[in-house]
Amino acid sequence: MSELPVVRVGSLPGAAVVLLRALHDALDLPLPGLTDADERAYHVLLHERASQARVILECVLVNGHDLGPAAERLTAWTAEQPVTYTPWTDNRGAA
């Protein structure tokens, strides 16, 4: 079994890095607060953003779409669905 070559982000084309950043930003959600409503809103948002990320990956990997416009589309979709729930905070026991 052959090993994959080592490839670092700095050696990738700019459009590939932008797409990776857009994927990261779409899926990097703060944990929800402790209420059931916050948990539901978190899961709905994560599901929607993950679905959109899968669409973008399908377009790029299967249909051969350009990386730059794909990243722009995902970034726009992410901006259209901001975090609306209360994120969890750790007050370390502070009142």
C-alpha positions as CSV (number, residue, x, y, z in Angstrom):
1,M,0.0,0.0,0.0
2,S,1.5,3.3,-1.0
3,E,1.5,6.4,1.2
4,L,-0.1,9.6,0.0
5,P,2.4,12.4,-0.6
6,V,2.6,15.1,2.0
7,V,0.8,18.3,0.8
8,R,0.6,21.4,3.0
9,V,-2.0,24.2,2.6
10,G,0.8,26.6,1.6
11,S,1.5,24.6,-1.5
12,L,-2.1,24.5,-2.7
13,P,-3.6,26.8,-5.3
14,G,-5.3,29.8,-3.7
15,A,-8.8,28.7,-4.9
16,A,-8.3,25.4,-3.2
17,V,-7.4,27.1,0.1
18,V,-10.4,29.5,-0.2
19,L,-12.7,26.5,-0.7
20,L,-11.2,24.7,2.3
21,R,-11.7,27.8,4.4
22,A,-15.3,28.1,3.2
23,L,-16.0,24.5,4.1
24,H,-14.4,25.0,7.5
25,D,-16.3,28.2,8.2
26,A,-19.6,26.6,7.1
27,L,-19.2,23.7,9.6
28,D,-17.5,25.4,12.5
29,L,-20.4,26.3,14.6
30,P,-20.3,27.3,18.3
31,L,-21.8,24.7,20.6
32,P,-25.4,25.5,21.6
33,G,-26.5,26.8,25.0
34,L,-28.2,24.5,27.4
35,T,-31.8,25.0,26.4
36,D,-33.7,22.6,24.2
37,A,-34.4,25.4,21.7
38,D,-30.7,26.2,21.4
39,E,-29.9,22.6,20.8
40,R,-32.6,22.2,18.2
41,A,-31.5,25.4,16.4
42,Y,-27.9,24.2,16.4
43,H,-28.7,20.8,14.9
44,V,-31.0,22.3,12.2
45,L,-28.3,24.9,11.3
46,L,-25.5,22.2,11.2
47,H,-27.6,20.0,9.1
48,E,-28.4,22.8,6.6
49,R,-24.8,23.9,6.3
50,A,-23.5,20.3,6.0
51,S,-26.0,19.7,3.2
52,Q,-24.9,22.8,1.4
53,A,-21.2,21.8,1.8
54,R,-22.0,18.4,0.3
55,V,-23.7,20.1,-2.7
56,I,-20.6,22.2,-3.2
57,L,-18.3,19.2,-2.9
58,E,-20.5,17.2,-5.4
59,C,-20.3,20.1,-7.9
60,V,-16.5,20.3,-7.6
61,L,-15.6,16.7,-7.4
62,V,-18.2,15.1,-9.7
63,N,-19.2,17.9,-12.0
64,G,-15.9,19.6,-12.3
65,H,-17.0,23.1,-11.2
66,D,-14.3,25.8,-10.6
67,L,-13.2,26.0,-7.0
68,G,-13.3,29.8,-6.7
69,P,-17.0,30.3,-7.6
70,A,-17.9,27.2,-5.5
71,A,-16.2,28.7,-2.5
72,E,-18.0,32.0,-3.1
73,R,-21.4,30.2,-3.3
74,L,-20.7,28.3,-0.1
75,T,-19.6,31.5,1.7
76,A,-22.8,33.3,0.6
77,W,-25.0,30.4,1.7
78,T,-23.2,30.4,5.1
79,A,-23.7,34.2,5.5
80,E,-27.4,33.7,4.7
81,Q,-27.7,31.3,7.7
82,P,-26.1,32.9,10.7
83,V,-26.0,31.5,14.2
84,T,-29.3,32.6,15.8
85,Y,-29.2,30.4,18.9
86,T,-27.4,31.3,22.2
87,P,-23.9,29.7,22.1
88,W,-22.7,27.8,25.2
89,T,-20.3,29.7,27.4
90,D,-18.1,28.3,30.2
91,N,-18.1,30.7,33.1
92,R,-15.9,28.4,35.2
93,G,-18.4,28.6,38.1
94,A,-18.6,32.4,38.0
95,A,-22.0,33.8,38.8
